[in-house]
Amino acid sequence: MKKLFILFVFSVYVIASFAQIQLKAPGVKWDELYSFDKCNVFKIKFFAKNNELMRTMDYKIYYQSSGQNFEIKLVTNGKGSGMETVIDKKNEVAIQIFGLESGSTPYYNAGGYKFPAEADLKKLEILPTTETKQILGFNCKKYTYTYKKIFGEVWITDQVELSNDLGIFRAAKMASLHNTLSIGGFVMEMTTEDAKGGKTIMSTVVLKNNEKYLVDLKSVDMNTAINKVNYFTF
């Protein structure tokens, strides 16, 4: 869906632009090296109102089998797009990296984040149906929802013991619109449609793959942001 893609791009550039103004903020800490050993893979397809495929975006989320840190990476044609975000739970900071694989000088930004209060969480109310199907071998149940002029379906499993921070709900930036769902479980697939016929299909391709990935921040020129941003913005 076009609105979803615009939201994603806008949030990225707002944070980056803010960081360019607020440089070298005190108290923002990060580790020099981040190590991950697991990976989930997702695909997002955007369709026009005539069901014409307009754009495809592929994501990887790297995470730790022992630890809470994770990293979201946009992938294009099997290669890194140069845009990735490390979420450091210990230091409560997000490190954004732009242009790492583009051949130009990479841009690094570290900014603190804060969790919204329980009362401020944006919960998406979803309604159960009787439909079920298997996705990647996991039994999933279909739920539907309507949010303003957007409607769609969500396929959720209770057989995956992972946070939705490591799933398509986070990779697709849906968490910036809806921080939580009214039903527990892991989101395997999600569809959104709008009144004009635009449609987005978000699907899980791979789960719990053994894949090592390192983010080395030694000696990089790190910009920092003074003000903390809502955790779900990243």
C-alpha positions in Angstrom: 0.0 0.0 0.0 1.4 3.4 -1.0 0.6 5.0 2.4 2.5 2.4 4.2 5.6 2.9 2.0 5.4 6.7 2.3 5.2 6.3 6.1 8.3 4.2 6.2 10.3 6.5 4.0 9.1 9.6 5.9 10.0 8.2 9.3 13.5 7.2 8.1 14.3 10.7 6.7 12.8 12.6 9.6 15.0 10.8 12.0 18.1 11.2 9.8 17.4 14.9 9.2 17.0 15.5 12.9 20.2 13.7 13.6 22.1 16.0 11.2 21.0 19.0 13.3 21.6 17.5 16.8 25.1 16.1 16.7 27.3 14.6 19.4 24.7 14.5 22.1 26.0 13.5 25.6 24.7 10.4 27.3 24.0 8.4 24.1 25.9 5.1 24.4 26.3 2.1 22.1 28.6 -0.9 21.7 31.5 -1.1 19.3 30.4 -4.5 18.0 27.0 -6.2 17.6 26.9 -9.9 16.9 23.8 -11.8 15.7 23.4 -15.5 14.9 19.8 -15.9 13.8 17.8 -14.4 10.9 14.2 -14.0 9.8 13.3 -13.0 6.3 10.2 -11.1 5.1 8.7 -9.8 1.8 6.4 -6.8 1.3 4.5 -6.3 -2.0 2.7 -3.1 -2.9 -0.1 -3.2 -5.4 -2.0 -0.4 -7.2 -5.8 -0.5 -7.3 -5.8 -2.6 -10.5 -3.8 -5.3 -8.7 -0.6 -4.1 -10.5 2.5 -4.9 -8.6 4.2 -1.6 -8.0 7.1 -2.4 -5.7 8.6 -5.2 -3.7 10.7 -4.7 -0.5 12.6 -7.5 1.2 13.7 -7.4 4.8 16.0 -9.4 7.1 15.8 -9.2 10.9 19.0 -10.4 12.6 18.8 -11.3 16.2 20.6 -13.1 19.0 19.7 -16.6 20.2 21.1 -15.5 23.6 20.3 -11.8 24.0 17.7 -9.1 23.2 19.4 -7.0 20.5 18.2 -7.2 16.9 18.8 -5.5 13.6 16.5 -4.7 10.7 18.0 -4.6 7.2 16.4 -3.7 3.9 17.5 -6.0 1.1 17.2 -5.3 -2.6 17.9 -8.0 -5.3 19.7 -10.1 -2.7 22.1 -7.3 -1.8 22.1 -4.8 1.0 20.4 -1.5 0.2 22.7 0.3 2.6 19.9 1.0 5.1 19.8 -0.8 8.4 18.9 -0.2 12.1 20.3 -1.8 15.2 18.1 -1.9 18.2 20.3 -2.0 21.4 18.1 -3.0 24.3 20.8 -2.7 27.0 21.7 0.9 26.1 18.2 1.8 24.9 19.5 3.2 21.7 18.9 2.7 18.0 21.8 3.0 15.6 20.9 3.8 12.0 23.3 3.2 9.1 22.7 4.6 5.6 24.8 3.9 2.5 26.9 1.2 3.9 26.9 -0.9 0.7 26.3 1.9 -1.8 29.9 2.8 -2.4 29.5 6.2 -0.9 30.6 7.3 2.6 28.3 5.7 5.1 26.2 7.8 7.5 25.8 6.7 11.1 23.3 8.0 13.7 22.7 6.9 17.2 19.6 8.0 19.1 18.1 7.1 22.4 14.5 5.8 22.5 11.8 5.5 25.0 8.9 3.2 25.4 5.4 4.7 25.5 3.3 4.4 28.6 0.8 1.5 28.7 -2.0 4.0 28.2 -0.4 5.4 25.1 0.1 2.1 23.3 -1.7 1.9 20.0 -3.6 -1.4 20.0 -5.0 -2.7 16.8 -8.3 -4.6 17.4 -8.5 -7.7 15.4 -11.5 -10.1 15.1 -11.1 -13.9 14.9 -12.4 -16.0 12.0 -12.8 -19.7 11.6 -10.2 -19.9 8.7 -6.8 -21.5 9.3 -3.8 -22.4 7.1 -0.2 -23.4 7.4 2.6 -20.9 6.8 6.1 -22.4 6.8 4.7 -25.4 8.6 3.1 -23.5 11.4 -0.7 -23.6 12.1 -2.1 -20.1 11.7 -5.5 -18.5 12.3 -7.0 -15.7 10.3 -8.1 -12.4 11.9 -9.6 -9.4 10.3 -9.5 -5.7 11.2 -10.7 -2.2 10.1 -8.7 0.9 11.0 -10.1 4.2 9.8 -10.2 3.7 6.0 -7.8 0.7 6.0 -8.9 -2.9 6.4 -7.3 -6.3 6.0 -6.4 -9.6 7.6 -3.7 -11.0 9.9 -2.5 -14.6 10.1 -1.2 -15.4 13.6 0.4 -18.5 15.1 0.8 -19.6 18.7 3.5 -22.1 17.7 6.3 -19.5 17.3 7.9 -18.3 20.5 9.3 -15.0 19.2 8.4 -11.4 19.9 6.7 -9.5 17.1 9.7 -7.2 17.2 11.4 -9.9 15.2 8.6 -10.4 12.8 6.8 -8.9 9.8 4.8 -6.6 12.0 8.0 -4.8 13.0 9.8 -5.0 9.6 6.9 -3.5 7.8 6.8 -0.5 10.1 3.3 -1.5 11.2 4.4 -1.0 14.8 4.7 2.7 14.2 0.9 2.7 13.5 -0.1 0.0 15.9 2.3 -0.9 18.8 0.4 -4.0 19.8 -2.4 -6.3 18.7 -5.5 -7.2 20.7 -4.6 -10.9 20.3 -1.3 -12.5 21.4 0.8 -14.7 19.1 3.3 -14.2 16.3 2.2 -12.4 13.1 3.2 -14.6 10.0 1.3 -12.7 7.4 -0.6 -9.4 7.1 -2.6 -7.7 4.4 -3.8 -4.1 4.2 -6.2 -2.5 1.7 -7.5 1.0 1.4 -10.7 2.5 0.1 -9.0 3.4 -3.2 -8.0 -0.2 -4.0 -4.4 -0.1 -3.0 -3.1 -3.2 -1.3 -0.1 -4.4 0.6 0.8 -8.0 1.3 3.4 -8.7 4.0 4.6 -12.2 4.4 7.2 -14.3 6.3 9.6 -16.1 4.1 12.1 -17.7 6.5 12.2 -18.1 10.3 14.9 -18.9 12.7 17.6 -19.4 10.1 21.2 -19.8 11.4 23.0 -16.9 9.9 25.8 -14.9 11.5 26.0 -11.1 11.0 28.3 -8.5 12.6 27.9 -4.8 12.8 31.3 -3.2 13.5 31.1 0.4 14.8 34.7 0.8 15.8 36.2 4.1 14.7 33.1 5.2 12.8 32.0 8.8 12.7 28.8 8.5 14.7 26.3 11.3 14.8 23.9 11.4 17.8 20.5 12.8 18.5 19.7 14.7 21.8 16.0 13.9 22.1 14.7 10.4 22.6 12.3 9.0 20.0 9.3 6.7 20.6 10.7 3.1 20.5 8.2 2.1 17.8 9.3 4.8 15.4 12.4 2.8 14.4 
